[in-house]
Amino acid sequence: MGTLRIGVTDWTVAVGAAAVLLVTGLSEQRPDTGLDLLGCALLAAGGVTLAARRRAPLVVLSVTGLCAVGYQAAGYDVPAVAYLVAVYAAVRAGHRMFTVVASLIMMAALPLAALASGLHDTGEAFAQARGALELAWLIAAGAAGEALRQAERRADEAERTREEAARHRAAEERLHIARELHDSLTHQISIVKVQAEVAVHVARKRGERVPEALLAIQEAGREATRELRATLEALRDDDTAPPRGLDHVPELVERARSLGLDATLTIEGPRRDMPTAVERTVYRIVQESLTNIARHADAAAASVRIDCRPDTLAIRVADDGRAAPGAVPVPGAGLLGMRERVAALGGRMSAEPRREGGFVVRAELPVDRPL
C-alpha cells in the first residue's frame, strides 16, 4: 500500500505540473514561430516527466531542463516550474554538484532560447531582472531540497541511535539475568555436589561400596557447574572481556583429562599473530568438541591436533567413541554453532564418524582473510 500511495502522489504532482504549464502557455500571447504543437508537447512532457523524479532524479532534471529550453525556443514564455521541482528532487537525493552544473547551463541556455524565438525584446534591464528572479527560484528550490535531505538524514541517525541503544540495553539485561541465574543455580548445585562428595568420601573411608547413583550425582554436579561457568563466559565473550584463544586450548585438554578421558594435544607449525575472531573460534571448536565427546561419545581417548599453516589454521578433534562408520550425525546446537562461526570467517568444517570408529571434527580457518 505504501508503494501505491507514493505512485499516486508522484503522478498527481506530474499531471498537475503539466496542466499548469499547458494552461499558462496557451493563455499567453506569443510570437508566431510555427512550432505551437511542438511547444505544447514539450510543456506537457516537462510536467509528466516529474512522475519519475524519485526513481531517476538526474534523468528527470535533464529532461525537464531540455523541455524548458525547447518550449522557450518555440515561443512559450512559461516559467520552468517543472525544472524547479526537478532541482528540489535532485538535491534531496544528494546530487548537489550535478544540479549546480545543470542549473548553470540552464541559466545560460534559457535567455538564448528566448532571444531566438523573439521573446524578451523589451531591453537589457528586463532580461537582467528576469535572470535574477530565475536564479532566486533555483536557489530556493535547491535550498528546500537540501534542508529536507538533512532533516531525513538526522531522522535516520536518530532512529539508528535508538536501535543501537535498545540492543545495548537488551544485551546488558541479558547478561544481568545470566549472572543472576548463574549465581542461583551454582549455589544450589554446589550444595548438591558437596553433599555427594562428602557421602562418597565417608563411604570410601569406611570401606563401603559407593553406590553408582551417588557417583553419578557427584559427576553431574561437577559437569553442571562447569557448564554454567562456560555459559556465563560465553555471554561475557565480547570486546570488553579477555578473549579465549589458542593459548587456552591446553586448559581444555587438561579439563578433559580430569574427567578420565585420555586426551592429547598436538600443535604443529610456527605460531603467528592471528585475528581475535580466529583465536576465539579455535577455542570454541575444541571446547564444544571435547564437551560432546564427554557427553555423548562414550569414548576412552581423544586427540586434538592444530596445524598452523602459512595461510590457514587447521583443527582436528577425534575420539574412539561409539559412533559407527557411515552413521549420519544428528546436528545439535553445538555443531550448528561451530558451523556458523567457521562460515562467518570464510572457513570450512566437517563433522562425521571415522572409518575406524569414533567421531572426528575438522575445520580450516583462513588467517589472512580481512575480518
C-alpha positions in Angstrom: 0.0 0.0 0.0 2.9 2.4 0.7 4.3 2.0 -2.8 0.8 2.6 -4.3 0.4 5.8 -2.3 3.8 7.1 -3.4 3.0 6.4 -7.0 -0.4 8.2 -6.9 1.3 11.2 -5.3 4.0 11.3 -7.9 1.5 11.1 -10.8 -0.7 13.7 -9.2 2.2 16.2 -9.0 3.3 15.4 -12.5 -0.2 15.8 -14.1 -0.8 19.0 -12.1 2.5 20.5 -13.2 1.8 19.6 -16.9 -1.7 21.1 -16.6 -0.3 24.3 -15.1 2.4 24.6 -17.8 -0.1 24.0 -20.6 -2.7 26.4 -19.3 -0.1 29.1 -18.7 1.5 28.6 -22.2 -1.8 28.6 -24.0 -3.2 31.6 -22.2 -0.4 34.0 -23.0 0.4 35.8 -26.2 3.5 34.6 -28.0 5.2 35.3 -31.3 4.2 33.1 -34.3 7.1 30.6 -34.7 5.1 27.8 -36.4 6.1 25.5 -33.5 2.9 25.6 -31.5 2.4 21.8 -31.5 6.0 21.1 -30.5 5.8 23.7 -27.7 2.7 22.2 -26.3 4.2 18.7 -26.4 7.3 20.0 -24.6 5.2 21.7 -21.9 3.3 18.5 -21.3 6.4 16.3 -21.4 8.2 18.6 -18.9 5.4 18.1 -16.4 4.7 14.4 -16.9 8.4 13.5 -16.5 8.2 14.6 -12.9 6.4 11.3 -12.1 9.8 9.6 -12.1 11.7 12.2 -10.0 12.1 9.8 -7.1 13.4 6.9 -9.1 15.7 8.8 -11.6 16.2 12.3 -10.3 19.1 13.1 -12.6 17.3 11.9 -15.7 14.2 13.9 -14.8 16.4 17.0 -14.1 18.0 16.7 -17.6 14.7 16.1 -19.4 12.8 18.9 -17.7 15.7 21.3 -18.5 15.7 20.4 -22.1 11.9 20.7 -22.3 12.1 24.2 -20.7 14.8 25.3 -23.2 12.7 23.8 -26.0 9.4 25.5 -25.3 11.2 28.8 -24.7 12.7 28.4 -28.2 9.2 27.6 -29.5 7.9 30.9 -28.3 6.2 29.8 -25.0 7.3 32.3 -22.3 6.4 30.0 -19.4 8.4 29.7 -16.2 10.4 26.5 -15.8 8.2 25.2 -13.0 8.9 21.5 -13.7 12.7 22.2 -13.7 12.4 23.8 -10.3 10.6 20.7 -8.9 13.3 18.5 -10.5 16.1 20.6 -8.9 14.4 20.1 -5.5 14.2 16.3 -6.0 17.8 16.0 -7.3 19.2 17.9 -4.3 17.1 16.0 -1.9 18.5 12.8 -3.4 22.1 14.1 -2.7 23.1 15.1 -6.3 24.2 18.6 -5.5 27.1 19.1 -7.8 25.3 17.7 -10.9 22.4 20.0 -10.1 24.6 23.1 -9.8 26.3 22.4 -13.2 22.9 21.7 -14.9 21.4 24.9 -13.5 24.4 27.0 -14.7 23.8 25.6 -18.2 20.1 26.3 -17.9 20.8 29.9 -16.8 22.9 30.4 -19.9 20.6 28.5 -22.3 17.2 29.9 -21.4 17.9 33.6 -22.4 19.4 32.4 -25.7 16.3 30.3 -26.4 14.1 33.2 -25.6 16.0 35.5 -27.9 15.9 33.0 -30.7 12.1 32.9 -30.6 11.7 36.6 -30.4 10.8 36.7 -26.7 12.2 39.3 -24.2 12.9 42.0 -26.7 12.0 44.6 -24.1 15.5 45.5 -23.2 18.6 44.6 -21.2 17.2 45.7 -17.9 14.2 43.4 -18.1 16.4 40.5 -19.1 18.7 41.1 -16.1 15.7 41.3 -13.7 14.3 38.1 -15.1 17.6 36.3 -14.8 17.9 37.4 -11.2 14.4 36.1 -10.4 15.1 32.8 -12.1 18.3 32.4 -10.1 16.5 33.2 -6.9 13.9 30.5 -7.6 16.7 28.0 -8.4 18.4 28.7 -5.1 15.2 28.4 -3.2 14.4 25.1 -4.8 17.9 23.7 -4.1 17.8 25.0 -0.5 14.5 23.4 0.1 15.8 20.0 -1.2 18.9 20.3 0.9 17.0 21.2 4.0 14.7 18.2 3.7 17.7 15.9 2.9 19.5 17.0 6.1 16.3 16.5 8.1 15.8 13.0 6.8 19.5 12.1 7.5 19.2 13.4 11.0 16.0 11.3 11.5 17.7 8.2 10.2 20.7 8.7 12.5 18.3 9.2 15.5 16.5 6.0 14.6 19.7 4.1 14.3 20.9 5.5 17.6 17.7 4.4 19.3 18.0 0.9 17.8 21.7 0.6 19.0 20.7 1.8 22.5 17.9 -0.7 22.6 20.2 -3.5 21.6 22.8 -2.4 24.2 20.2 -2.3 26.9 18.9 -5.8 25.9 22.4 -7.2 26.0 23.1 -5.7 29.4 19.8 -7.1 30.7 20.6 -10.5 29.2 24.0 -10.5 30.9 22.4 -9.5 34.2 19.8 -12.3 34.0 22.6 -14.7 33.1 24.6 -13.7 36.2 21.6 -13.9 38.5 20.8 -17.4 37.1 24.4 -18.5 37.3 24.7 -17.4 41.0 21.4 -19.0 42.0 21.9 -22.3 40.2 25.6 -22.6 41.1 24.8 -22.2 44.7 22.1 -24.9 44.7 24.2 -27.3 42.5 27.2 -26.7 44.7 25.3 -27.8 47.7 24.2 -31.0 45.9 27.8 -31.6 44.7 29.3 -31.0 48.2 26.8 -33.4 49.8 27.5 -36.1 47.2 31.3 -35.7 47.6 31.0 -35.9 51.4 28.9 -39.0 51.1 31.4 -40.6 48.7 34.3 -39.7 50.9 32.7 -41.1 54.0 31.7 -44.4 52.2 35.2 -44.9 50.9 36.7 -44.1 54.3 34.5 -46.8 55.9 35.5 -49.2 53.2 31.9 -49.4 51.9 30.9 -49.8 48.3 30.0 -46.4 46.8 26.6 -46.5 45.0 26.7 -45.8 41.3 23.9 -43.3 41.7 25.9 -41.3 44.2 28.9 -41.2 41.9 26.6 -40.1 39.0 25.3 -37.3 41.2 28.8 -36.2 42.1 29.9 -36.1 38.4 26.7 -34.5 37.3 27.2 -31.7 39.8 30.7 -31.1 38.6 29.6 -31.0 35.0 26.7 -28.7 35.7 29.0 -26.3 37.5 31.4 -26.3 34.5 28.6 -25.8 32.0 27.1 -22.9 34.0 30.5 -21.2 34.1 31.1 -21.8 30.4 27.7 -20.3 29.6 28.4 -17.2 31.6 31.8 -16.8 29.9 30.2 -17.1 26.5 27.7 -14.4 27.4 30.6 -12.2 28.6 32.6 -13.0 25.5 32.7 -9.6 23.9 35.3 -6.9 23.2 35.5 -5.9 26.8 36.4 -9.4 28.1 39.8 -11.0 27.6 39.3 -13.3 24.5 39.9 -17.1 24.9 42.2 -18.3 22.2 44.8 -20.8 21.1 46.9 -20.3 24.3 43.9 -21.5 26.4 43.3 -24.8 24.5 45.7 -26.8 26.8 43.4 -25.9 29.7 40.5 -27.5 27.8 42.6 -30.7 27.2 43.6 -30.8 30.9 40.0 -30.4 31.9 39.0 -33.4 29.7 41.8 -35.5 31.3 40.4 -34.7 34.7 37.2 -36.3 33.6 39.0 -39.6 32.9 39.4 -39.0 29.1 42.8 -39.9 27.7 43.1 -36.6 25.8 46.2 -35.5 23.8 47.1 -32.1 22.3 49.4 -31.6 19.3 50.2 -28.1 17.9 52.3 -28.1 14.7 53.8 -25.2 12.8 55.1 -21.8 13.7 52.8 -19.6 15.8 51.9 -16.3 14.3 49.6 -13.4 15.1 46.0 -14.2 14.2 42.8 -12.2 14.3 40.9 -12.3 17.6 37.9 -13.9 15.9 40.0 -16.8 14.6 41.6 -17.3 18.0 38.2 -17.3 19.7 36.7 -19.7 17.1 39.6 -22.2 17.6 38.9 -22.3 21.3 35.2 -22.7 20.9 35.6 -25.6 18.4 37.9 -27.5 20.7 35.7 -26.7 23.7 32.5 -27.8 22.0 34.1 -30.9 20.5 35.5 -32.1 23.9 32.2 -31.4 25.6 30.4 -33.5 23.0 32.9 -36.3 23.5 32.4 -36.3 27.3 28.6 -36.2 27.0 27.8 -38.5 24.1 30.7 -40.4 22.7 31.3 -42.9 25.4 35.0 -42.6 24.4 38.2 -43.6 26.2 40.6 -41.4 24.2 40.5 -38.2 22.2 43.1 -36.3 20.3 43.3 -32.6 19.4 45.6 -31.5 16.6 46.1 -27.9 15.5 48.3 -27.2 12.4 49.5 -23.6 12.0 50.0 -23.2 8.3 51.1 -20.1 6.3 47.5 -19.1 5.3 45.2 -21.3 7.3 44.7 -22.8 10.7 43.6 -26.5 10.7 41.8 -28.1 13.7 41.1 -31.8 14.1 39.4 -33.3 17.1 38.9 -37.1 17.0 37.7 -39.7 19.5 37.4 -43.5 19.7 33.8 -43.5 20.8 30.8 -45.5 19.7 29.9 -43.6 16.5 29.7 -46.2 13.7 31.2 -45.6 10.3 28.5 -44.3 7.8 26.2 -43.1 10.5 24.5 -39.8 10.0 25.4 -37.4 12.8 22.5 -35.5 14.5 23.2 -31.8 14.0 22.8 -30.5 17.5 23.1 -26.9 18.7 26.8 -27.3 19.3 27.6 -28.4 15.8 25.4 -25.8 14.3 27.1 -23.1 16.4 30.6 -24.3 15.3 29.5 -24.3 11.6 28.1 -20.8 11.9 31.4 -19.5 13.5 33.5 -21.1 10.8 31.3 -19.9 7.9 31.4 -16.4 9.3 35.2 -16.4 9.0 35.1 -17.8 5.4 36.4 -21.3 6.5 35.1 -24.8 6.1 34.2 -27.5 8.5 33.1 -31.2 8.6 31.9 -33.4 11.4 31.4 -37.1 10.7 32.1 -40.7 12.0 35.5 -42.1 11.3 36.1 -45.1 9.2 37.9 -46.9 12.0 35.2 -45.9 14.5 34.6 -42.9 16.6 33.9 -39.3 15.5 36.1 -36.5 14.1 35.6 -32.8 13.7 37.8 -31.0 11.1 37.9 -27.2 10.5 40.1 -24.9 8.4 40.2 -21.2 9.2 41.8 -18.6 6.9 44.2 -16.4 8.9 44.9 -13.8 6.2 41.2 -13.1 5.4 40.2 -9.5 6.3 37.6 -9.5 9.2 
